[in-house]
Amino acid sequence: MKVQISFDKPDLEKALSIATQVAPYADIFEVGTLLIYQHGVKAVEAFKNAFPKKTIFADCKIADRGKESVTLFAQAGADWVTVMAGTGKEVIHACCSAADGLNVQVMLDLLDSSSVAQSALEAKNLGISALLFHQASDEQESLTFFDKWDMVKENSMLPIFIAAKIRRETIEGVLNVQPHGIIIGRSITEAQDPEQEAKYFYELASKY
């Protein structure tokens, strides 16, 4: 199971400093949306330059101008980019078509999908390489996390990554559904000892 650490604060220097500490315990480094908002593609360039052998994931949440957006992030050194499931199929397909020629993979972010089951079902034919599934945090939702997870899992053979505000108290439940990867942010980046926290999650995930 892959462990992806998300850096989603505007302070690029601090993010790089923490990344250096936790590098042995991450398969993928995610350059989060706030870092991209603050620094643009330069944030991706900085991570790629600092960690040339690490997989770099740009959470750019593309919703338009798919070809141009993928090209920009690919040139900056991204290995993965995200496109939103709620945008048009033409945009998603444009992202994937551009990615094919740039040695980049595209992950479909299901956060804004009107039907996660339908999005999961259509993803592979559009050229998507993996799915990003968010655990619902709104207690008013009628469907539980596991209900929605089943909808996604049953409709796709693609790898699925879970972003679920993962903490020590919740990690076991997430690991038990056996996603391809887990995405952890603040539990590591805001910990008093990020290295030890990253080691804890990494070693636990390696058992699955």
N, C-alpha and C positions, 0 to 999 in steps of 0.2 A: 504494500500500500504506500502510495506516494504521500509525502508531507510537504505541503506548500505553505510557506510563511509569507503573510501579507504585511507590507509596510504601507500604511495608509494615513500618514501624518504629513503635513506640509514641509517639515524640516528634513531636507535631503541629507545633510551631513550627519544628523543623528541616526537616520535610517541606515545609512551606510556603516556607521559605527556599530550599531546593533547587529547588522547583517554579518559583519566580520566575526562577531562573537558566536553567532549561531550557525555559521556556515556548515560545520560538520554534521549538523542535525536537520538539514533541509535538502530536499531533492530539487525544489523549485523556489525561486524568489519572485514574489509578486510585487511589482511596482503599482501601488494602489492608485485609485482614482484621484484622491486629493493631491498626491505627489505629482501626478500628471497635470492636474489643474494648475498647480503652483509653478511647475518647472517645465511643462511640456515634454517633448521627446527627449530633452536633455536629461531628465530623470532616468529614462531607460538607458541612454548612452552611459550615464555615470555608473549604473549597476553593471552593465555589460563590461565596461572597462575595468571595474574593480573585481569582477568575478567572471572572467571570460569562459570558464569551463562550466559555469552554473547555468541551468535552464532559467531564462528570464521570461516572466509572464507579465504582459502589459494589460492591466484591467482598464482598458480604454473605453469600454461600453459603447461600441460603434452603433449608431442608429441611422446614419446617412453617409453618403460619400464613401462607400465601402472600399472601392479599389484604391482611392487616394489615401484613405486612412491607413489601410494595411501597409501600403507602400512606405508611408512615413515611419511607421513603427518598425517595420522590417529593416529599413535603412539605419534605424537607431540601435538595432541589435536585439529586438524582441524575437523570442522563439515561439511565443504564443500571444494571441490577442483575443479579446472578447467582443462578440457582437450580441446585441439584444434580441431576444426571441420575439419581442413585441413589434419590431420593425418589419418592413416589407420583405417578402421572400426574395425580391430582386436584390435588395441590399445585402442580405445574408449570402446569396449566391455570388454576388460580386466580390464580397470579402474572400470567400473560399477560392474563387477563380484566381484572384490576385495572389493569394497565399500560396497556391500550388507552384507558382513560378518563382517564389521568393524564399522557399525553405522555411515557411512559417505555418503553424497550425492554428486553427480557429476553434474557440470554445463558445458554445451557445449559452448565454446567460438567461436562465429561465425566470428571472426575477419579475419581469413584466409580462410574462406570457398569460394570455387569457385562458389557455388550456395547456397545462404542462404535458398532458398525455399526447395531445396532437402535435405539439412542438417536438417532443421526443420522437414521435413516429416519423416526422418529416425530416428530421435533422440530417440523417446520413445521406439522403438523396440530394440535399442541398450542398453537400460537401463538408459538413461539420465533422471535426475530429473527436470532440468530447463535449459533455454537457456540464454546466455549472448549476447545481441545485442548492437553493437557499432554504434553510429550515425556517418555517414561519415563526415569528415572534409575537404576532398579534393573537391574543387569547380569544378574540371574538370570532376567529375564523372557524367555519363549520367543519373543515377537514383538518385532521391532525397531520403532523409531519410524516408519520409513517404511512398514512393513507396516500398522501401525495407522492411519497417516495415510491410506493408500489406502482402508482400510475406511470411514473417516469421509467422505472426499471423494467416494467412489463412491456413497454413500447419501444425499447431501444437496446441494441447490443453495444452501443458506444460506451466508452469509459465515462463514469460519472464522478465528478468532484463535489463534495459537500462543504458549503460554508455555513456554519451554524452557531456562530458565537461560542465556539468550543472552549470549554473550561475543564478542569480536572474532574469536576462534579458530573459533567455530561459526556465526557469522551467515550466511555464504554458503550453507551447507547448508540452513538454514531458509528463506532467501529463494528458493532454487531450487525449492522445492515450491510457491511462489507462494500463500501464504495471503492472506486479505483484510487481515490485520493481524498485527503482532508485538507482544508484551508484554515489556518489558525493565524489570527492577528494579534489583538490586544493582549490576550492571555500570555503571549510571549513578549511582544514589544514593549508592554508597559509593566512587565514583571520586575521585581527588584533585582533578580538575577536571570536575565533573559537566556543565558547559556544553559543553565540548569533546567529551566522550564522547557526549553526546546528539546533538550536531551530526554526529559521525561516523556514528552509526547512522541518523539521519534522512536524511542525504544519500545514504547507501548504499541505504536502502529506497526512496527516491524514484525510483531507476532501474528499479524493478521494477513 
